[in-house]
């Protein structure tokens, strides 16, 4: 797998695009010491997100609404309180996002949950704070419990936009090389 911003549309010769399972997201694959890729950019406004239909295709719902059978009830109850009265999935997402950002301090040294404890329950009700994976997991679980399809995506930050090159420069950890992602 090779890095690409968003949905890769064109790539250097010898590289291939393939669709992931189950949601058919395009991914870039191949072997290359250096490569170029052009990606499609989604341009959605808040109005677009508010107007999005709430229906979720069955193949997406089957994957992105899954929750652990043992999810503690208090996690579901918190999600219900946070999203009460929200008319759209977007409004629910904003409420959960704002709650997480405003309630839990970002701490890289957060200890792990006790053995056997649900990580999201630990973060929301016991941990002294959390880091990115705690926030992302909590947001996904809270949203899924309210019927909003959600997933955790990890990888790299967008980097900085290099106006001279008209591309994003993404630093490779540990050295001064960068990847040009357009």
C-alpha positions as CSV (number, residue, x, y, z in Angstrom):
1,X,0.0,0.0,0.0
2,X,1.2,3.5,-0.8
3,X,0.2,6.8,0.7
4,X,-2.3,9.0,-1.2
5,X,-4.5,11.8,0.0
6,X,-8.2,11.0,-0.1
7,X,-9.2,9.0,-3.2
8,X,-6.3,8.4,-5.6
9,X,-7.4,9.1,-9.2
10,X,-4.2,8.9,-11.2
11,X,-0.8,7.5,-10.3
12,X,2.7,6.9,-11.7
13,X,3.1,4.1,-14.3
14,X,3.4,0.7,-12.6
15,X,1.1,1.6,-9.7
16,X,-2.4,0.3,-9.4
17,X,-5.6,1.4,-7.9
18,X,-7.8,-1.2,-6.2
19,X,-11.0,-0.9,-4.3
20,X,-11.1,-1.8,-0.7
21,X,-13.7,-4.1,0.8
22,X,-16.4,-3.5,2.0
23,X,-16.9,0.2,1.0
24,X,-15.1,0.3,-2.3
25,X,-12.7,3.1,-1.3
26,X,-9.9,3.4,-3.8
27,X,-6.4,2.5,-2.5
28,X,-3.0,2.8,-4.2
29,X,-0.7,-0.2,-4.4
30,X,2.6,-1.1,-5.9
31,X,6.4,-0.8,-5.4
32,X,8.1,2.5,-5.9
33,X,10.9,4.5,-4.3
34,X,9.3,7.6,-5.7
35,X,5.9,8.1,-7.2
36,X,3.3,10.7,-8.1
37,X,-0.4,10.5,-7.4
38,X,-3.4,12.8,-8.1
39,X,-6.3,12.5,-5.8
40,X,-9.9,13.6,-6.0
41,X,-10.8,16.2,-3.4
42,X,-14.2,16.2,-1.8
43,X,-15.7,19.6,-1.5
44,X,-18.6,19.5,0.9
45,X,-20.1,22.4,2.7
46,X,-21.9,22.4,6.0
47,X,-25.1,22.9,4.0
48,X,-24.3,19.7,2.0
49,X,-23.7,17.7,5.1
50,X,-26.9,19.0,6.8
51,X,-28.9,18.1,3.6
52,X,-27.4,14.6,3.2
53,X,-30.1,11.9,3.3
54,X,-30.1,9.9,6.5
55,X,-30.5,6.5,4.8
56,X,-27.5,4.3,5.0
57,X,-27.0,1.6,2.2
58,X,-27.2,-1.9,3.7
59,X,-23.7,-2.9,2.8
60,X,-22.3,0.2,4.7
61,X,-24.6,-0.2,7.7
62,X,-23.6,-3.9,8.0
63,X,-20.0,-2.8,8.6
64,X,-20.0,0.8,10.0
65,X,-22.8,0.4,12.6
66,X,-21.2,-2.6,14.3
67,X,-20.7,-2.4,18.0
68,X,-19.3,-4.8,20.6
69,X,-22.0,-7.0,22.2
70,X,-20.7,-6.0,25.6
71,X,-20.7,-2.2,25.1
72,X,-21.6,-0.8,28.5
73,X,-25.0,0.8,28.7
74,X,-23.7,4.0,30.1
75,X,-21.8,4.6,26.9
76,X,-25.1,4.3,24.9
77,X,-26.9,6.5,27.4
78,X,-24.2,9.2,27.1
79,X,-24.5,9.1,23.3
80,X,-28.3,9.5,23.5
81,X,-28.0,12.5,25.8
82,X,-25.4,14.1,23.6
83,X,-27.4,13.7,20.4
84,X,-30.9,14.3,21.8
85,X,-32.8,16.6,19.4
86,X,-30.2,16.5,16.7
87,X,-32.0,16.3,13.3
88,X,-29.2,14.9,11.1
89,X,-26.2,12.6,11.3
90,X,-24.0,15.7,10.8
91,X,-25.5,17.5,13.8
92,X,-25.0,14.4,15.9
93,X,-21.4,14.2,14.8
94,X,-20.8,17.9,15.6
95,X,-22.3,17.4,19.1
96,X,-20.2,14.4,19.9
97,X,-17.1,16.1,18.5
98,X,-17.6,19.2,20.6
99,X,-18.3,17.2,23.7
100,X,-15.1,15.1,23.4
101,X,-13.0,18.2,22.6
102,X,-14.4,20.2,25.5
103,X,-14.5,17.5,28.1
104,X,-11.4,15.4,28.0
105,X,-7.8,16.8,28.1
106,X,-5.4,15.6,25.5
107,X,-2.8,13.5,27.3
108,X,-0.1,11.4,25.7
109,X,0.7,9.7,29.0
110,X,-2.8,8.3,29.6
111,X,-2.5,4.9,31.2
112,X,-4.1,1.9,29.5
113,X,-7.5,0.7,30.7
114,X,-7.6,-2.1,33.3
115,X,-7.5,-5.6,31.8
116,X,-10.9,-6.6,30.5
117,X,-12.4,-3.1,30.5
118,X,-13.9,-1.5,27.4
119,X,-11.5,1.1,26.1
120,X,-14.2,3.6,25.2
121,X,-16.0,3.2,28.5
122,X,-12.6,3.7,30.3
123,X,-11.8,6.9,28.3
124,X,-15.3,8.4,28.8
125,X,-15.7,7.6,32.5
126,X,-12.4,6.9,34.2
127,X,-9.3,8.0,32.3
128,X,-7.6,11.3,33.2
129,X,-7.7,12.2,29.4
130,X,-6.6,10.6,26.2
131,X,-4.9,10.8,22.9
132,X,-6.0,10.5,19.3
133,X,-7.0,6.9,19.2
134,X,-9.1,7.3,22.4
135,X,-10.9,10.3,20.9
136,X,-11.4,8.6,17.5
137,X,-12.7,5.3,19.1
138,X,-15.0,7.1,21.4
139,X,-16.5,9.2,18.6
140,X,-17.1,6.2,16.4
141,X,-18.7,4.2,19.1
142,X,-20.9,7.1,20.3
143,X,-22.0,7.8,16.8
144,X,-22.6,4.2,15.8
145,X,-24.8,3.7,18.9
146,X,-27.0,6.5,17.5
147,X,-27.3,5.0,14.0
148,X,-24.6,7.1,12.4
149,X,-22.3,5.1,10.2
150,X,-18.7,5.8,11.3
151,X,-15.2,4.4,11.1
152,X,-11.8,5.1,12.4
153,X,-9.3,6.0,9.7
154,X,-5.6,6.2,10.6
155,X,-2.5,7.0,8.7
156,X,-0.8,10.3,8.3
157,X,-1.6,14.0,8.6
158,X,-2.2,16.0,5.4
159,X,1.1,17.8,5.9
160,X,1.6,21.3,4.7
161,X,0.6,22.7,1.4
162,X,3.6,23.8,-0.7
163,X,2.3,26.7,-2.8
164,X,5.4,26.6,-5.1
165,X,4.8,23.0,-6.0
166,X,1.0,23.1,-5.7
167,X,1.2,19.9,-3.6
168,X,1.1,18.7,0.0
169,X,4.4,17.9,1.6
170,X,4.1,15.1,4.1
171,X,7.2,14.6,6.2
172,X,8.6,11.1,6.5
173,X,9.3,10.4,10.2
174,X,13.0,10.6,11.1
175,X,14.4,12.5,8.1
176,X,13.9,15.5,5.9
177,X,12.5,13.8,2.8
178,X,8.9,14.5,1.9
179,X,6.2,13.0,-0.2
180,X,4.5,15.1,-2.8
181,X,0.8,14.3,-2.7
182,X,-1.5,16.1,-5.1
